[in-house]
């Protein structure tokens, strides 16, 4: 308990130091450039922005603070990258504070504009893979894969409509939604009537999904599972099912659940003469699926860092943090996600949907 308190205190002091540093830079620039006088007013506004993420958790109706907090995260990340460089330039070139500030402001606007485009204009990634098994469906199996929608206030109903449109245009045999479908609390999914959109997904063999870490953070899993069922999405919770007597689908609980079943346990009902597809939101382990003979392993979670340069963290954290990789005979796919978490921007990846054609050969 003492260690937790000590760590919390250090984190609190560090965060407030960052908030003060960024605020001091912004106020100094406003004062020099626009002769702005009002440290108290500025301080109050700056503090509200800095703590908006916590304020919105008081009640879901305080949604405006959710939006403010999301954009505040952009200020934090790119402020910490740009402001030290700006400070150095002003120190080396006295008298340039005004123009250096303008440059930083323009760069932040460009980052938001570019990042918003990358977040809200999804692309389709096409892939064809071959499985060394007899063809159970007499034709290639077309899969649509989406993950990390984080449906809520900013990743909204309109964005979900984009996914449904792209998916239906692909005419899939099966649709897989690989976790983090909602942004913690499913209340916004319900309130904004997103079920009406999700119901429009069309496929031959159905729509299947799994839980991600953010469904656990929301602590409303029964409500989430119910809403998904009403939307035509079958959420698999440590289950292995046989679809159309043609292929197996296993949906794992997210690793957030320390009591989730092992993949070995979920493999006991699998007849390996047929294809076996596994959904596991977090790509922590692709070694075990490979050893057990999984044919296709689907994950999300990483967002490929979402904002530059976070991709260097995901690369160090996961053996396979994005894209397609053949692990022995297991085809692993990690999507960067269709939505976004926190800031409604992507500067290191783009919102995406995968269309994967599975061909079979003996």
HELIX and SHEET records of a PDB file:
HELIX    1   1 UNK A    2  UNK A   34  1                                  33    
HELIX    2   2 UNK A   39  UNK A   50  1                                  12    
HELIX    3   3 UNK A   52  UNK A   55  1                                   4    
HELIX    4   4 UNK A   63  UNK A   92  1                                  30    
HELIX    5   5 UNK A   97  UNK A  120  1                                  24    
HELIX    6   6 UNK A  157  UNK A  170  1                                  14    
HELIX    7   7 UNK A  187  UNK A  191  1                                   5    
HELIX    8   8 UNK A  195  UNK A  198  1                                   4    
HELIX    9   9 UNK A  213  UNK A  218  1                                   6    
HELIX   10  10 UNK A  221  UNK A  230  1                                  10    
HELIX   11  11 UNK A  263  UNK A  266  1                                   4    
HELIX   12  12 UNK A  287  UNK A  292  1                                   6    
HELIX   13  13 UNK A  303  UNK A  305  5                                   3    
HELIX   14  14 UNK A  311  UNK A  317  1                                   7    
SHEET    1   A 6 UNK A 123  UNK A 131  0                                        
SHEET    2   A 6 UNK A 352  UNK A 360  1                                        
SHEET    3   A 6 UNK A 141  UNK A 146 -1                                        
SHEET    4   A 6 UNK A 174  UNK A 178  1                                        
SHEET    5   A 6 UNK A 207  UNK A 210  1                                        
SHEET    6   A 6 UNK A 233  UNK A 235  1                                        
SHEET    1   B 6 UNK A 239  UNK A 243  0                                        
SHEET    2   B 6 UNK A 247  UNK A 251 -1                                        
SHEET    3   B 6 UNK A 275  UNK A 282  1                                        
SHEET    4   B 6 UNK A 296  UNK A 300  1                                        
SHEET    5   B 6 UNK A 330  UNK A 334  1                                        
SHEET    6   B 6 UNK A 323  UNK A 327 -1                                        
END                                                                             
